[in-house]
Amino acid sequence: MAAAIQIPEAICHLRPAGIADEAFLLELYAQTRAEELAQAGLDPLQREVFVQMQFRARQTGYQAAYPLAADEIICSATGGPVGRGLVDRMQDEMRLGDLAIVAEQQGRGYGTQV
């Protein structure tokens, strides 16, 4: 008799990213660059402009590299956004182009579940 497979309780779900998520995605991106930019010697305005420019460049690059990828918002069980995943699903393979979780939610299993 085969052992039962334990499926963990869902702690998050995915939904398609939309225009309304742009501010969240920009803030999430800024968090991923915060440590690096803290050492760059930029004033707050320069940092903001740089992050916006890099965010747009990254979005454009992902669209070129993964034109059919699903850009998804990772939501907690209560529905709030906690991260982002970019997944390119093809017939014979799946590629994870990006996975980011907001700093205060890291270590809670969201990335593992996704």
N, C-alpha and C positions, 0 to 999 in steps of 0.2 A: 504494500500500500504506500503510495507516494505521500510525502509530507505536504501539508497544505501550504500554499504560498501566502505569506503575509503581505497584504497590500496596505501601505501606510495610509492613514486618514489624510485626506487632502487638506493641506494647509494653505494652498493658494490655487488660483486658476488664471488662465490666460485669456486676454481679449485683444482684439485688433487695436493697434495704436491709431489714433485719429488726430485731427488738427487741434482738438481741445487738449491733447496731451503734450503739446509742444513745450509749454512752460515747465512741466514736470520733467520732460526729457532733457531740456537744457540744464535744469538744476541738477539732475542726476549726472549728466556729463561733467558739469562744473565740480561736483564732488569727486569724481574720478581723477580730476586734474589738480585738486586743491593742494595737496602736499607739494607737488612739483612747482606749482605757481607761487606758493608761499616763499620759495627760495629764489624766485626770478627777479625780485626787486621792483615789481610793477606796482603802481598805485592802484587803488580799487577800480577806477574808471578804465585804466589800461587793461587790467585783469579781466574786467567784464567784456570789453570789446574783443580781446584776444579769445576768450572762451566762446563768445558768440561766433566769431570767425571760424574757429577750429571746429565747432559743433556743426556749422553749415557744411564745411569741407568734408567732415566725416560722413554726414548724411548723404552728400553727393557721391562720395566714394563708395559707400555701401550700396547705394542704388545702382551704381555702375557695375560693381562686383557681384551683386546678388539681386538682379532685377526682378526675380520672382519670389524673393524671400518674404516671409511673413514677419512684419514688425509688430511685436506683441508687448502689451503691458502685463506685467506680473502683478496680480492683485492678491491681497491677503484674503483670508476666508471671510472677512467682513466687507470686502470689496474695495478697500483703499489701495492705491498704487504703491508698490514697494520695489519695483524694478522694471527691467526691460530685457526682452530677448529678441534676437534677430535670427530666425531659423529658415534656412533654405532647404526645403524638402523636395527631393528629386525622386525619380523612379527607383533607383538602386542605392541611394545614399541620402543622408541628412547632414547638413553642415550648420554648426552653431557659429554665426558670424559675430555675435556679441551677446554678452550676458552681464548685467550690472544690477546690483541691489543697493538701495539707499543705505548709507553708512549705519544709521541707527537700527536697521533691520537685519544687518549681516549677522551670520552665525545662528540663525533661527531655522535653517533648513530650506529656505525658499529656493536657493540655487540648486541644492541637491535634488529637490523634488522636480524642478524643471528639467 
